[in-house]
Amino acid sequence: MAPEETRFIGGYGLADYTRVLDSVGGWDARVSYVETLSGAHTAVLDEAVELSQVVTAAAALTEWLPTVLAWACTRRSFLFGRRGAINQISALEARFGIPAVSASLAFSSALEYLGLRRVAVLGSYPLDVSEKFASFIREANCSVTELAVMDLPSGIDAAQLPPDMLIRRAADMKLTDAEAVLIPDTALHTVDVVGAIEKQIERPVLTANQVTLWHAFHRVGYRPNAPALGHLFSAAPR
């Protein structure tokens, strides 16, 4: 049975969420967006401030009585490591009493679900931020075989990246040892190109908006079968 509502905070990829909801079927949901702090793709953030911003943003959404909360920002949920990401979700669940997910922890859950242990990362961020994401993935007991960096200065730049450019960058990666490709950054519009990238590289592709919604569904017991959204949405757990 599909949950009644979900709420999303953060990211420029709001259009991706509605596309996913249209694809899965059987999902009665309204998607809302509350922006937290905006700015460049920087690796320097204050953990306490970020945590306060996330909880404050979520409070503005709970008047709709959502079934699950999704903190839909990859960078602000991985920069403080796995401990910091867990602290964010624990704070949301303790404050509002409902399941919560974040983009970064959704990547970890998807890796475990698919049984992946070696991945390549295509980061939209500058090198220092991309390296922090790679470190976060290693905390999930998964090795990073290659890290490719697009060096986009901000979320706005990521949101404006042409889809064909994303496909080409993924296809240019050295994937001999990688079981899958991870593409973080909820600002990137990826839902419509996941299938094309998977076909091109012949491997599963996990993107920020895709895994965030997948994890939100799974936290409330909903298991949509939607192959158009990539291998993750049609695979059985391993």
C-alpha positions in Angstrom: 0.0 0.0 0.0 1.4 3.3 -1.0 1.9 6.0 1.7 -0.2 9.1 1.4 2.3 11.8 1.4 6.0 12.6 1.3 7.9 15.8 1.6 11.3 16.8 0.1 13.7 19.5 1.3 16.7 20.8 -0.5 18.1 20.5 -4.0 17.4 21.9 -7.4 16.1 18.6 -8.8 12.5 19.0 -7.9 11.4 18.1 -11.4 13.1 14.7 -11.0 10.9 13.8 -8.1 7.7 14.5 -9.9 8.9 12.4 -12.9 9.7 9.5 -10.6 6.3 9.7 -8.9 4.6 9.7 -12.4 6.6 6.6 -13.3 6.1 4.4 -10.3 2.3 4.4 -10.2 0.2 3.6 -7.2 1.7 6.5 -5.2 -0.5 9.2 -3.7 1.9 12.0 -2.9 2.4 15.7 -3.1 5.9 17.0 -3.3 6.9 20.2 -1.5 10.2 22.0 -1.6 11.8 24.2 1.1 15.2 25.7 0.4 17.8 25.7 3.1 21.1 27.5 2.7 22.1 28.2 -0.9 25.5 28.8 -2.3 28.6 27.4 -4.1 29.8 23.8 -4.1 32.0 24.3 -1.1 33.5 21.8 1.3 33.4 24.2 4.2 30.2 24.1 6.2 29.2 24.4 9.8 27.8 21.1 11.0 25.6 22.6 13.8 24.2 25.2 11.5 23.4 22.7 8.8 21.6 20.4 11.3 19.5 23.4 12.5 18.7 24.4 8.9 17.5 20.9 8.0 15.2 20.6 11.1 13.8 24.1 10.6 13.1 23.4 6.9 11.4 20.1 7.8 9.2 21.8 10.4 7.7 24.0 7.6 6.6 20.8 5.8 5.1 18.8 8.6 1.7 20.6 8.6 0.8 18.2 5.8 1.4 15.2 8.0 3.8 13.4 5.7 4.5 9.7 5.9 8.3 10.1 5.3 10.7 13.0 5.1 13.5 13.2 2.6 16.5 15.4 3.1 17.2 15.8 -0.6 20.7 17.3 -0.7 23.7 15.1 -1.3 26.5 17.5 -0.4 25.1 18.8 2.9 24.4 15.2 4.0 27.8 13.7 3.3 30.3 16.5 4.1 30.3 15.5 7.8 30.8 11.8 7.1 28.6 8.9 7.9 28.3 10.0 11.5 27.1 13.4 10.5 24.6 12.1 8.0 23.1 9.7 10.6 22.9 12.6 13.1 20.8 14.6 10.6 18.4 11.8 10.1 18.2 10.9 13.8 17.4 14.6 14.6 14.6 14.6 12.0 13.1 11.4 13.2 13.3 12.4 16.8 11.8 15.8 16.2 8.9 14.7 13.9 8.3 11.0 14.8 8.3 9.7 11.2 10.8 7.9 9.0 13.4 10.1 7.3 16.1 9.6 4.6 18.9 11.6 3.1 20.4 11.5 -0.3 23.8 10.3 1.0 22.5 7.6 3.3 20.2 6.5 0.4 23.3 5.8 -1.7 24.7 3.6 1.1 21.4 1.7 1.4 21.2 1.2 -2.4 24.8 -0.1 -2.4 23.9 -2.6 0.3 20.6 -3.6 -1.4 22.4 -4.3 -4.7 25.4 -6.0 -3.1 27.8 -3.6 -4.7 31.4 -3.4 -3.4 33.3 -1.6 -6.2 32.0 1.6 -7.8 33.1 4.5 -9.9 32.0 8.0 -8.9 31.2 10.8 -11.4 31.1 14.0 -9.3 29.6 17.3 -10.4 31.5 19.0 -7.6 35.1 20.4 -7.4 37.7 17.8 -6.5 37.8 18.5 -2.7 34.0 18.0 -2.4 34.0 15.0 -4.7 36.7 13.4 -2.6 34.6 13.8 0.5 31.8 11.9 -1.2 34.2 9.2 -2.2 35.3 8.9 1.4 31.7 8.7 2.5 31.1 5.8 0.1 34.2 4.0 1.5 32.6 4.3 4.9 29.9 2.1 3.5 32.5 -0.7 2.9 32.6 0.0 -0.8 35.7 0.8 -2.7 35.9 3.6 -5.3 37.7 2.4 -8.4 37.6 5.8 -10.2 36.7 9.3 -9.3 35.9 11.6 -12.2 35.2 15.3 -11.5 33.1 17.8 -13.5 34.2 20.7 -11.3 30.9 22.6 -11.5 31.0 25.6 -9.2 27.4 25.5 -7.9 24.1 23.7 -7.8 22.7 26.1 -10.4 25.5 25.1 -12.8 24.7 21.4 -12.1 21.0 22.0 -12.8 21.8 23.5 -16.2 24.1 20.7 -17.3 22.8 19.3 -20.6 21.8 15.6 -20.3 23.9 14.5 -23.2 27.0 15.9 -21.5 26.2 13.8 -18.4 25.9 10.7 -20.7 29.2 11.4 -22.4 31.1 12.0 -19.2 29.8 8.7 -17.8 30.7 6.9 -21.0 34.3 8.3 -20.9 35.0 6.8 -17.5 37.4 3.9 -16.9 35.0 1.2 -15.6 36.9 -2.0 -15.9 36.8 -2.7 -12.1 33.6 -0.9 -11.3 30.3 -2.7 -10.7 28.3 0.5 -11.0 28.5 4.2 -11.4 27.4 6.7 -8.7 26.4 10.2 -9.7 25.8 12.4 -6.6 24.2 15.9 -6.5 20.5 16.4 -6.3 20.8 19.5 -8.5 21.6 17.3 -11.5 18.6 16.3 -13.6 19.3 12.6 -14.0 16.0 10.6 -13.8 15.4 10.9 -17.6 18.9 9.7 -18.5 19.6 6.9 -16.0 18.4 4.3 -18.5 20.5 5.7 -21.3 23.6 5.8 -19.2 23.1 2.2 -18.0 22.6 1.1 -21.6 25.8 2.9 -22.6 28.1 1.6 -19.9 26.3 -1.8 -19.2 26.3 -1.3 -15.5 23.8 0.0 -12.9 23.8 3.7 -12.4 22.8 5.3 -9.0 22.0 9.0 -9.0 21.1 11.3 -6.1 17.4 11.9 -6.8 16.8 8.4 -7.9 18.2 6.8 -4.7 16.6 9.4 -2.5 13.1 8.5 -3.7 13.9 4.8 -3.8 15.0 4.9 -0.2 12.0 7.0 0.9 9.7 4.4 -0.7 11.5 1.5 1.0 11.4 3.1 4.4 7.7 3.0 4.4 7.4 -0.5 2.8 6.6 0.5 -0.7 8.4 -1.5 -3.4 7.6 0.0 -6.9 8.8 -1.9 -9.9 9.8 0.8 -12.5 12.6 -0.4 -14.9 12.5 3.0 -16.6 14.1 4.5 -13.5 17.1 2.2 -13.7 18.3 -1.1 -12.4 17.7 -0.1 -8.8 13.9 0.2 -9.3 13.6 -3.3 -10.7 16.3 -5.4 -8.9 15.7 -7.9 -6.1 17.9 -7.4 -3.0 21.2 -9.3 -2.8 
